[in-house]
Amino acid sequence: MADDDRDTVRREFDEAVNMSAAELERWLQTDESQSVGQRSGGSGESTGHESGRRIVELLRAEEGDLTDDDHAHMRKVHGYVRRHLAQEPQKEDVETSRWRYSLMNWGHDPLKK
């Protein structure tokens, strides 16, 4: 991946992920975090929860240590957050919504300014 592409991916990831590694790590340990998301492959862990664990690692990694696979996941995170934000529920309390909980598994708290 070219350096310009890596810079763009990093910038978009940083825009999408508004939780710190410590905040996300604490969130992932909650029942609410583990109650949402699509489970795949018979695993007890949802796709978003698994992604959240990887995001914690990415947030703690040095830029020079990131691989093309890491950048691909960062791009995936940005895309997921962008798409999911567009689906904000209109008729439920966002603070305790599955929508918010799912976004938080991907490192974005829509209530955080």
N, C-alpha and C positions, 0 to 999 in steps of 0.2 A: 504494500500500500504506500502510495506517495505521501511525503510529509505534509503537503497541503491537505490531502484527504484526511490524514490523521488529525490535523489541527481542526478541521471542520467537524469531524466526528466527536472529538473531545469537547469542543465548544457546545455542540448540540446536546451531548450527554450532560454537561454541566448545567445547561439550561433546564433540562428535563428533571434531573435529580436534585431536589432541594432539601433532602435530608442528609445529615452527616452520617458517617459510617457508624458512630456510636448510637445515634437515634434509630437508624434502620436496624441495627443489630438488636437493640432493646425491643423494637416493634415486632420483629420476627419471632420473638419468644412469647408473644401474647396469644391467647386463645382466639382473639379476633383475627389476627393475621393468619392463623392456621385454619380458620373457618371458611375462607374464600378461595376461589380459583379453581381452575380446571385441573383435574388429576390425570396423569397419563401413565401408561405402561404399568399399571397395577401398583404404582408407588403411592405411599400415603401422603406424599408431599405434592402440593400443587406446582404448576409451572412457574407461577409468579413468586411463590415462596422460594423455590430453588433459584430463580433469577435474583431475588433479593440477597441471598447469601453470596452470590457471585458479585453483585454490585458492591457489597461491603468490601470484598477483596479488591475490586477495581478502584474504589475510593482510597484504599490504603496503599495501593501500588505506586511505585515511582513511574513517571511517564516513560522513561527509557526501558522499563521492564515489560511494558505492554506489548502483547503479540498481535498479529493480524486477527486471530480468533477473539482476543479481548476487544479489539476495535469493532469487530462484527457484532459482538454482544452489546457494546455501547450503542451502536447504530440501532439495534433491535429495541433497546430500552427507550431510546428517543422516539422511535416510531410507535411503540406501544403507548407511551404516555400521551403523545399527541393525539392518537386515535381515541384513546379512552377519555381524555378531557372533553372531547367533542360530544360525548355521550352522557354528559352530566344529567342526573335525574332531576325532573322538575317537581315531582310531587312527594318527595320524601326528605326526611331530615338528613342532609348530606353528612353531618358530623358522625353519625352512626350507620352510614350506608355501606352496603357491600361494595358499591362503586368506589368510595373513598378507601376502604380497606384494601381493595385490590390494587389501586394506584399506589398506596403506601408500600405494598409488597415490592413494587417496582421502584421504590425510592422517591416517590413524589407525594407529598401531602398537599392536596388542593386547598386546605385551609391555612396553610403556612404562607405568610406574605414575605 
